[in-house]
């Protein structure tokens, strides 16, 4: 059996990026579902916790253009994560390094738009998801441009 000369850290990042790519695309779908496919009586339902009911009510007041912008940025992030994972597995500079840079810029733009455009009640409920959305792109970008800079050679 032939051994790969690809570093195991790069393989681990590729697997994580595949998983997060799927999660980004699910987030895009859930944002659309929460905005457009909610029952009007669900906000007054007693089974929904008070914080979640406040988030749903705040989301109903968000302009459609804001939802479209945020969903577009989430979709682009999901695709870029998939491309970077492919680039990490095949050690391609264009797909690994350059797509990672685009992903970092796109995800940080998403966070800035989210904070600027969404109501405070919705942002308060994001919690650890918002922290991951800020931390992970910076972490991956730093790793790709410092630790793995010589491993993405083709």
Buried (B, 14 or more C-beta within 10 A) or exposed (E): EEEEEBBEEBBEBBEBBBEBBEBBBEBBEEBBEBBEEEEEEEBEEEEBEEEEBBBBBBBEEBEEEBBEBBBBBBBBBBBBBBBBBBBBBEBBBEBBBBBBBBBBEBBBBBBEBBEEBBBEBBBEBBEEEBEBBEEBBEEBBEBBBEEBEEBBEE
